[in-house]
Amino acid sequence: MRSPLRRTRRNPTPTPTPIPVPVPPPGDAIAPRDGARLAGVAFASVLLLAGCSSGGTGAGSAGRPVAAPAQDVLLQSAAAPGPDPFTASTVRNTARPSDPPRPPEGQRAREVAGSTPGLYGGTRAVGSCDVERQVSLLTGDTKKARAFAEAAGVPEAGAADWLRGLTPVALRVDTRVTGHGYRGGRATAHQAVLQTGTAVLVDQYGSPRVRCAGGNPLRAPAGDRGGVYVGVPWDAFDPDHVVVVRPTGTAVTSLVIVNATDRSWIERRTGSDGEEDRKPAVEPSCDPDACTLEGSGTPEPDASGPATPAPSTPDRSTLPEPVPPPQDPPVPDAPTEPDPYTDPDTEPLPDPPVPPDGELPPEELFPPEPVPDQPDTFEAFEG
């Protein structure tokens, strides 16, 4: 005989505590072995989290959300094609521009406007990328051209003209971007830091849009600037000096870049290949090797809170002379009119006589008699 079914209570499976993914502290350079170790730890942490939470739902078996793993940030050196390139390299000029000087301590440039002089470099009359070859490599593969246009955010039919409207330059500072690789017939996005000297194509707003070493379309980085750096860091890599290029509010007609050969200023028209390079009509006030980029960035926040600036005392020697307020014109006196009640032919009355010394005036010799007070009420007369 089958025993009756028995209902048992099952305790819910406890949600595992998420394992934090190590993030390198700002200011500390990462050695090559450290980069590989961080990548391994991050990968193991992700696997551990996935294995522990596989029995529950996306929000955890107890209803609590499971912490998402930290995103990887790929370190891409200037010459390497990188993982999953769209095309072969189209880099035409490999001259590395000089690095700008580091900003003062506590004044790092985290966001720099795309039109900032000295943000980019290049060689006079030579574009950093072969734009026509880039167009040819993309248009030769319809599926690849479609994936490229979707990742870049441009119409597929206008991708070739869009590429021809970009400006070939080279980065002068390590730059954070969203890169795209080509895998399985579609574009895959990833966060990346491009090394100084990387050849890129820049749009009319000063933003890097294509990485020429692999033909990868570029976009602005993710809002979350954290993550784990993976790959082999270069010698001068410093997480505290990675910048984000902020597009300008309006389209610019030219970029002021640094000549990689003689450290001079070049004005390059946007959309040109360098054939119209010229000396800027108005050069920046500093030497290319002395101009820092901290003026366009964001100051390092103070841990103690925002400081209130002290009021400054103006220099009295430079103040202009005070200007007196304007005076109202004087109002002329109104003309006097004759009294209409005065007869001009009548002589004025003489003044009263003045009594001699020692005599009293008549009103004091004969004072007026007092008038008796009248009662407020009266009696009626009876006849």
C-alpha positions in Angstrom: 0.0 0.0 0.0 1.4 3.4 -1.0 1.9 5.7 1.9 0.0 9.0 1.8 1.8 12.1 0.5 3.3 14.3 3.1 3.9 18.0 2.7 7.2 19.2 3.9 8.6 22.7 4.4 11.6 23.8 2.4 13.7 26.6 3.7 14.6 29.1 1.1 18.2 28.9 -0.2 20.2 31.8 1.2 21.4 34.3 -1.3 25.2 34.3 -1.5 27.0 37.5 -0.6 28.3 39.1 -3.8 32.1 39.1 -4.0 33.4 42.6 -4.8 35.5 42.9 -7.9 38.8 44.7 -7.2 39.1 48.1 -8.8 42.6 49.6 -8.8 42.8 52.7 -6.6 43.2 56.0 -8.5 46.7 57.3 -8.8 48.4 53.9 -8.8 49.9 52.7 -12.1 49.2 49.2 -13.0 52.0 46.9 -13.9 51.5 44.3 -16.7 51.4 41.4 -14.3 48.9 43.3 -12.1 46.7 43.9 -15.2 46.6 40.2 -16.0 45.9 39.3 -12.4 43.1 41.9 -12.1 41.5 40.4 -15.3 41.7 36.9 -13.9 40.2 37.9 -10.6 37.4 39.7 -12.3 36.7 36.7 -14.5 36.7 34.3 -11.6 34.5 36.6 -9.6 32.0 36.7 -12.4 31.9 32.9 -12.7 31.5 32.5 -9.0 28.6 34.9 -8.9 27.0 33.1 -11.8 27.4 29.7 -10.3 26.1 30.7 -6.9 23.0 32.5 -8.1 22.0 30.1 -10.9 19.3 28.5 -8.8 17.3 31.7 -8.4 15.7 34.3 -10.5 17.4 37.4 -11.9 16.6 39.3 -8.7 17.9 36.5 -6.4 15.9 33.7 -4.8 15.2 35.8 -1.8 14.0 38.8 -3.8 17.2 40.8 -3.3 19.0 42.0 -6.5 22.3 40.3 -7.3 25.2 42.7 -7.7 26.2 43.1 -11.4 29.8 42.4 -12.2 32.1 45.3 -12.8 32.5 46.1 -16.5 35.8 45.5 -18.2 37.7 48.4 -19.7 40.0 47.3 -22.5 43.4 48.9 -22.7 44.2 49.4 -26.4 47.7 50.4 -27.4 48.2 52.8 -30.4 49.3 50.3 -33.0 47.6 47.1 -32.1 44.5 46.2 -34.1 42.7 45.1 -31.0 40.1 42.3 -30.7 37.6 41.8 -33.4 38.7 44.6 -35.8 36.3 45.7 -38.5 39.0 46.3 -41.1 42.7 46.1 -41.6 44.7 49.0 -40.3 44.4 52.3 -42.3 47.0 54.2 -40.2 49.1 56.2 -42.7 51.3 58.3 -40.4 52.8 56.7 -37.4 54.7 59.7 -36.0 53.8 59.9 -32.4 52.8 63.4 -31.1 54.3 64.8 -27.9 52.5 64.4 -24.7 51.0 67.5 -23.0 52.5 68.3 -19.6 50.7 66.9 -16.6 48.3 69.3 -14.9 49.0 70.4 -11.3 48.2 68.0 -8.5 44.4 68.0 -7.7 43.5 69.6 -11.1 43.3 66.7 -13.4 41.4 67.1 -16.7 38.6 64.5 -16.7 36.5 66.0 -19.5 38.1 68.1 -22.3 36.2 69.9 -25.0 36.8 68.5 -28.5 37.9 71.9 -29.8 40.6 72.4 -27.2 43.9 73.4 -28.8 46.5 70.7 -28.4 44.1 67.9 -27.6 45.1 66.2 -31.0 48.3 66.1 -32.9 49.5 65.1 -36.4 51.9 65.9 -39.2 51.6 68.9 -41.4 49.9 68.1 -44.8 49.7 64.3 -43.9 46.5 62.8 -42.5 46.9 60.2 -39.7 44.6 57.8 -41.5 43.9 56.8 -45.1 40.2 57.7 -45.3 39.7 56.5 -48.9 41.1 53.1 -48.0 38.9 52.9 -45.0 35.8 53.6 -47.2 36.9 50.9 -49.7 37.4 48.3 -47.0 34.0 48.9 -45.5 31.9 49.2 -48.6 33.4 45.9 -49.9 31.4 43.9 -47.4 27.7 44.7 -47.2 27.1 43.0 -43.8 30.1 44.6 -42.3 29.1 48.0 -43.6 25.6 47.7 -42.1 27.0 46.7 -38.7 29.5 49.6 -38.8 26.7 52.1 -39.7 24.5 50.8 -36.8 27.4 51.1 -34.3 28.4 54.6 -35.5 24.8 55.8 -35.5 24.7 56.9 -39.2 22.6 55.8 -42.1 24.1 52.8 -44.0 23.7 54.6 -47.3 25.6 57.6 -46.1 28.4 55.9 -44.3 31.0 56.5 -47.0 30.2 60.3 -47.2 30.2 60.4 -43.4 33.7 58.9 -43.3 35.0 61.4 -45.9 33.7 64.2 -43.6 35.9 63.2 -40.7 39.3 64.6 -39.8 42.4 62.3 -39.4 44.4 63.2 -36.3 46.2 61.5 -33.4 45.4 61.5 -29.7 47.8 63.4 -27.4 46.3 62.0 -24.2 44.9 58.6 -23.1 41.2 58.7 -23.9 38.2 56.8 -22.6 35.6 55.7 -25.3 33.1 53.1 -26.2 34.6 50.9 -28.9 33.0 48.3 -31.2 34.3 45.1 -32.5 32.9 43.0 -35.3 31.9 39.4 -34.4 29.4 37.1 -35.8 28.1 39.5 -38.4 27.3 42.3 -35.9 29.0 45.0 -33.8 29.8 44.3 -30.2 30.3 47.3 -27.8 33.0 47.5 -25.1 34.6 50.1 -22.9 38.1 51.0 -23.8 41.0 53.4 -23.2 43.0 54.4 -26.3 46.7 55.1 -25.8 48.2 58.5 -26.6 49.3 58.5 -30.2 46.3 56.5 -31.5 45.3 57.5 -35.0 41.6 58.4 -35.0 39.0 60.1 -37.3 37.3 63.1 -35.5 33.9 64.5 -36.4 33.0 68.2 -36.7 32.3 68.3 -32.9 35.8 67.3 -32.0 34.8 63.7 -30.9 36.8 60.7 -32.0 34.6 58.4 -34.1 36.8 55.8 -35.8 39.9 54.0 -34.6 42.1 53.6 -37.7 44.2 50.7 -36.5 41.1 48.4 -36.7 38.4 50.4 -38.4 36.4 50.3 -35.2 33.5 52.9 -34.8 33.8 54.9 -31.6 31.1 56.5 -29.4 31.1 58.4 -26.1 31.9 56.3 -23.0 29.4 54.9 -20.7 28.1 57.1 -17.9 29.6 54.8 -15.3 33.3 55.5 -15.5 34.4 52.7 -13.2 35.5 49.2 -14.2 38.4 46.8 -14.3 41.2 47.5 -16.7 42.1 44.5 -18.8 45.0 44.1 -21.2 48.6 45.1 -21.0 49.1 48.7 -19.8 51.7 50.8 -21.4 54.5 52.4 -19.4 52.9 55.9 -19.0 49.4 54.6 -18.3 47.8 56.4 -15.3 44.1 56.0 -14.5 44.1 59.5 -13.0 45.1 61.0 -16.4 42.5 59.4 -18.7 40.2 62.0 -20.2 36.8 61.9 -21.9 36.3 64.1 -25.0 33.2 66.3 -24.6 31.7 67.2 -28.0 31.3 70.9 -28.7 27.8 72.5 -28.7 28.1 73.6 -32.3 30.1 72.3 -35.3 33.6 73.7 -35.7 35.3 74.5 -39.0 38.9 73.7 -37.9 41.0 72.1 -35.2 44.2 73.5 -33.8 46.6 70.5 -33.4 50.3 70.1 -32.5 52.8 69.2 -35.3 54.5 66.0 -34.3 57.7 66.9 -36.1 58.6 70.3 -34.9 56.2 71.0 -32.0 54.4 73.9 -33.7 50.8 74.7 -34.0 48.8 73.6 -37.1 45.2 74.6 -38.0 43.5 71.7 -39.8 40.2 72.3 -41.5 37.6 69.7 -40.4 36.9 67.2 -43.1 40.2 67.7 -44.8 43.1 65.2 -45.2 45.7 67.7 -44.2 46.3 69.2 -47.6 45.0 72.6 -46.4 47.0 72.7 -43.2 48.2 76.2 -42.3 49.5 78.3 -39.4 46.7 79.5 -37.1 45.7 83.1 -37.7 45.6 83.4 -33.9 47.9 81.0 -32.1 47.3 79.9 -28.5 49.0 81.9 -25.9 51.3 79.1 -24.8 53.9 76.8 -26.4 52.5 73.4 -27.5 54.8 71.6 -25.0 53.7 73.9 -22.2 49.9 74.0 -22.7 48.1 71.7 -20.2 44.6 70.5 -20.6 43.4 71.1 -17.1 41.6 74.4 -18.0 38.9 72.5 -19.9 38.5 69.7 -17.3 36.9 69.3 -14.0 38.9 70.1 -10.8 39.5 67.3 -8.3 36.7 67.5 -5.7 37.8 68.2 -2.2 37.1 65.4 0.3 36.1 67.9 3.0 33.4 69.4 0.9 33.0 72.4 -1.4 35.1 75.3 -0.3 33.6 78.8 -0.4 36.0 81.2 -2.2 37.1 84.2 -0.2 36.0 87.5 -1.5 38.7 89.2 -3.5 39.7 92.8 -2.9 40.0 94.7 -6.2 43.2 96.5 -7.0 42.5 100.2 -6.5 45.2 101.2 -8.9 43.4 99.5 -11.8 39.9 100.8 -11.0 38.6 103.5 -13.3 38.0 107.0 -11.9 34.4 107.3 -10.6 32.1 109.2 -12.9 29.9 111.7 -11.1 26.2 111.3 -11.7 24.6 113.6 -14.3 23.3 116.9 -12.9 19.8 118.0 -13.7 19.6 121.3 -15.5 18.5 124.2 -13.3 14.9 125.1 -13.4 14.3 128.8 -14.2 12.3 130.8 -11.7 8.7 131.2 -12.6 7.8 134.8 -13.6 6.1 136.8 -10.9 2.6 138.1 -11.9 1.1 141.2 -10.4 -1.6 140.9 -7.7 -4.9 141.4 -9.5 -6.5 142.8 -6.3 -4.0 145.6 -5.9 -4.8 149.0 -7.3 -1.5 150.4 -8.6 -2.8 154.0 -8.2 -3.5 153.7 -4.4 -0.8 154.7 -2.0 0.1 152.2 0.7 -1.2 152.9 4.2 1.3 154.5 6.6 2.8 152.6 9.4 1.2 153.2 12.9 3.0 155.8 15.1 5.5 154.5 17.6 5.0 156.0 21.1 7.9 157.8 22.7 10.2 156.1 25.2 8.6 155.6 28.7 4.9 155.8 27.5 2.6 152.9 27.2 0.6 152.3 24.1 -3.2 153.2 24.2 -4.3 149.6 24.3 -2.3 149.1 27.6 -3.6 152.4 29.2 -7.2 151.5 28.6 -7.5 147.7 28.7 -10.7 146.3 27.4 -13.3 145.4 29.9 -13.9 141.7 30.4 -17.1 140.4 29.0 -19.2 138.3 31.5 -19.7 134.7 30.7 -23.1 133.8 29.4 -24.8 130.8 30.9 -25.2 127.8 28.8 -29.0 127.7 29.6 -31.6 130.4 30.1 -35.1 130.6 31.5 -38.0 131.4 29.3 -39.6 134.8 29.9 -43.0 134.6 31.3 -45.4 137.4 30.5 
